[in-house]
């Protein structure tokens, strides 16, 4: 118990350092979380294309192994740093602090941290982000907010992704939305498709409203 408290306390201190640094840079920072395969990387690819010329965007990618996602995002012309966590199932504030030293932050308006695909461990680690974004895809079912409440309870935004596949997946939209509202009443909820672009304008408007003055 004491060891865990020490780990979280240290992480929280470093997260506050990160937050202050980001604020001084007037940088909007997102922490994007979801289960594997919910569409995090596809979302960021779409954002990189749509926001080119509007918001200067960079990405820190966390995975246990491989740089597959980082290579995909670089094809959109984005500056990307890959963090390989090895056996760790989450990013922490220290990892982000080290990665951002390699990023051209003065040339960015938006920094997106793509966390390790996991609905448990990342919920406990503040990275210094302004907005915590949790994805729920239409292909993974409606009950994830009930099964994994801490990560949804910590969300500022919940993006319901892959809505272009909802009908084929038998997705019960109303049940999913009710479950999100029940667990995360504080979160802004948006339904999107990174493939077709549906709902993306509302997401971009929300981002614009959150940019530092």
C-alpha positions as CSV (number, residue, x, y, z in Angstrom):
1,X,0.0,0.0,0.0
2,X,2.7,2.5,1.0
3,X,4.7,1.7,-2.2
4,X,1.6,2.3,-4.4
5,X,1.0,5.6,-2.6
6,X,4.6,6.7,-3.1
7,X,4.4,5.8,-6.9
8,X,1.1,7.8,-7.3
9,X,2.4,10.7,-5.3
10,X,5.6,11.0,-7.3
11,X,3.6,10.7,-10.5
12,X,1.1,13.4,-9.4
13,X,4.0,15.8,-8.7
14,X,5.5,15.2,-12.1
15,X,2.1,15.5,-13.8
16,X,1.7,19.0,-12.2
17,X,5.2,19.9,-13.5
18,X,4.1,18.8,-17.0
19,X,0.8,20.7,-16.7
20,X,2.6,23.9,-15.7
21,X,5.0,23.5,-18.6
22,X,2.2,22.9,-21.1
23,X,0.3,25.9,-19.8
24,X,3.4,28.1,-20.1
25,X,3.8,26.9,-23.7
26,X,0.0,27.6,-24.4
27,X,-0.2,24.0,-25.6
28,X,-3.4,22.0,-25.6
29,X,-2.7,18.5,-24.4
30,X,-4.9,15.4,-24.8
31,X,-4.5,12.0,-23.1
32,X,-6.4,9.5,-25.4
33,X,-7.3,6.2,-23.8
34,X,-9.2,3.1,-24.8
35,X,-9.1,-0.6,-25.1
36,X,-7.0,-2.0,-27.9
37,X,-8.6,-1.7,-31.4
38,X,-11.1,1.1,-30.5
39,X,-9.7,3.4,-33.1
40,X,-7.2,5.7,-31.3
41,X,-4.6,5.7,-34.1
42,X,-7.2,6.0,-36.9
43,X,-8.7,8.9,-35.1
44,X,-5.3,10.6,-34.9
45,X,-4.6,9.9,-38.5
46,X,-7.9,11.6,-39.4
47,X,-7.1,14.5,-37.2
48,X,-3.7,14.9,-38.7
49,X,-5.2,15.2,-42.1
50,X,-8.2,17.4,-41.3
51,X,-6.4,19.8,-39.0
52,X,-3.4,20.3,-41.3
53,X,-3.0,24.1,-41.7
54,X,-5.4,24.8,-38.8
55,X,-3.7,23.3,-35.8
56,X,-0.1,22.3,-35.5
57,X,-0.3,18.8,-34.0
58,X,2.3,16.4,-32.5
59,X,1.8,12.9,-31.0
60,X,3.4,10.8,-28.2
61,X,2.6,7.2,-28.7
62,X,2.7,4.6,-26.0
63,X,2.8,0.8,-26.7
64,X,4.3,-2.2,-25.0
65,X,6.2,-3.0,-28.2
66,X,6.6,-2.0,-31.9
67,X,6.5,1.4,-33.5
68,X,3.7,0.5,-35.9
69,X,1.3,3.3,-34.8
70,X,4.1,5.9,-34.8
71,X,5.0,5.0,-38.4
72,X,1.4,5.3,-39.4
73,X,1.1,8.7,-37.9
74,X,4.3,10.0,-39.5
75,X,2.8,9.4,-42.9
76,X,0.5,12.3,-42.1
77,X,3.5,14.6,-41.6
78,X,3.1,14.6,-37.8
79,X,6.0,14.8,-35.4
80,X,5.8,11.6,-33.4
81,X,7.7,10.1,-30.5
82,X,7.3,6.5,-29.6
83,X,7.4,5.2,-26.0
84,X,7.9,1.5,-25.7
85,X,6.8,0.6,-22.2
86,X,8.0,-3.0,-22.2
87,X,5.8,-4.8,-19.6
88,X,4.1,-1.7,-18.3
89,X,0.4,-1.3,-19.2
90,X,0.3,2.5,-19.0
91,X,2.2,5.7,-19.5
92,X,3.2,7.8,-16.6
93,X,4.1,11.5,-16.2
94,X,7.9,10.8,-16.1
95,X,7.7,8.9,-19.5
96,X,5.8,11.9,-21.0
97,X,8.3,14.3,-19.5
98,X,11.2,12.5,-21.2
99,X,9.4,12.2,-24.5
100,X,8.4,15.8,-24.7
101,X,12.1,16.8,-24.5
102,X,12.4,15.4,-27.9
103,X,9.4,17.1,-29.4
104,X,9.4,20.5,-31.2
105,X,6.8,21.9,-28.7
106,X,7.3,25.5,-29.7
107,X,6.0,24.5,-33.2
108,X,2.8,22.9,-31.9
109,X,-0.6,24.0,-30.8
110,X,-1.9,20.5,-29.9
111,X,-0.1,17.6,-28.3
112,X,-1.9,14.2,-28.3
113,X,-0.7,11.4,-26.0
114,X,-1.9,8.1,-27.3
115,X,-1.9,5.9,-24.2
116,X,-1.4,2.2,-24.1
117,X,-4.5,0.3,-25.1
118,X,-6.0,-0.6,-21.7
119,X,-9.1,0.3,-19.8
120,X,-7.6,-0.3,-16.3
121,X,-4.1,0.9,-15.5
122,X,-4.0,4.2,-17.4
123,X,-7.0,5.5,-15.4
124,X,-4.8,6.0,-12.3
125,X,-2.0,8.0,-13.9
126,X,-2.3,11.7,-14.5
127,X,0.0,12.8,-17.3
128,X,-0.5,16.6,-17.0
129,X,-3.1,16.7,-19.8
130,X,-5.8,19.2,-20.0
131,X,-8.4,16.9,-21.6
132,X,-8.7,13.2,-20.9
133,X,-10.4,11.5,-23.9
134,X,-11.8,8.0,-23.6
135,X,-12.9,6.1,-26.7
136,X,-15.7,3.5,-26.8
137,X,-16.2,1.8,-30.2
138,X,-19.4,0.5,-31.5
139,X,-17.7,-2.9,-32.1
140,X,-16.8,-3.6,-28.4
141,X,-20.3,-3.5,-26.9
142,X,-22.4,-1.1,-24.8
143,X,-21.3,-2.3,-21.3
144,X,-17.7,-1.1,-21.1
145,X,-18.6,2.0,-19.0
146,X,-20.2,-0.3,-16.4
147,X,-17.4,-2.8,-16.5
148,X,-14.6,-0.3,-16.3
149,X,-16.1,2.7,-14.5
150,X,-12.9,4.4,-13.2
151,X,-11.5,5.3,-16.6
152,X,-14.9,6.7,-17.8
153,X,-15.4,8.6,-14.5
154,X,-12.0,10.3,-15.1
155,X,-13.0,11.4,-18.7
156,X,-13.6,14.9,-19.9
157,X,-14.7,13.6,-23.2
158,X,-16.1,10.2,-24.4
159,X,-15.9,9.6,-28.1
160,X,-18.1,6.8,-29.4
161,X,-16.1,5.6,-32.4
162,X,-16.7,3.5,-35.5
163,X,-20.3,4.6,-35.8
164,X,-20.1,3.6,-39.5
165,X,-20.0,0.0,-38.2
166,X,-22.7,0.3,-35.5
167,X,-25.5,-1.3,-37.5
168,X,-23.4,-4.2,-38.7
169,X,-22.1,-4.8,-35.1
170,X,-25.6,-4.7,-33.6
171,X,-24.6,-1.8,-31.5
172,X,-27.4,-0.6,-29.1
173,X,-26.7,3.1,-29.3
174,X,-29.2,4.2,-26.6
175,X,-28.0,1.7,-24.1
176,X,-24.4,2.7,-24.7
177,X,-25.2,6.4,-24.3
178,X,-27.2,5.7,-21.1
179,X,-24.4,3.7,-19.7
180,X,-21.9,6.5,-20.4
181,X,-24.2,9.1,-18.8
182,X,-24.8,6.9,-15.8
183,X,-21.1,6.5,-15.1
184,X,-19.6,9.7,-16.5
185,X,-22.2,12.5,-16.3
186,X,-19.4,15.1,-16.4
187,X,-18.1,14.0,-19.8
188,X,-19.0,15.6,-23.1
189,X,-20.1,12.7,-25.4
190,X,-19.7,12.7,-29.2
191,X,-20.4,10.0,-31.7
192,X,-17.9,9.9,-34.6
193,X,-16.6,7.9,-37.5
194,X,-12.9,8.5,-38.3
195,X,-13.5,6.6,-41.6
196,X,-16.4,8.7,-42.9
197,X,-15.7,11.9,-41.0
198,X,-19.2,11.9,-39.4
199,X,-19.2,13.9,-36.2
200,X,-15.6,15.1,-36.6
201,X,-16.6,18.8,-37.0
202,X,-18.2,18.7,-33.5
203,X,-15.1,17.2,-32.1
204,X,-12.9,19.9,-33.7
205,X,-15.2,22.6,-32.5
206,X,-14.8,21.3,-29.0
207,X,-11.0,21.2,-29.3
208,X,-11.0,24.8,-30.5
209,X,-13.1,25.9,-27.5
210,X,-10.5,24.3,-25.2
211,X,-7.4,26.0,-26.6
212,X,-5.4,28.2,-24.3
213,X,-5.9,31.9,-24.8
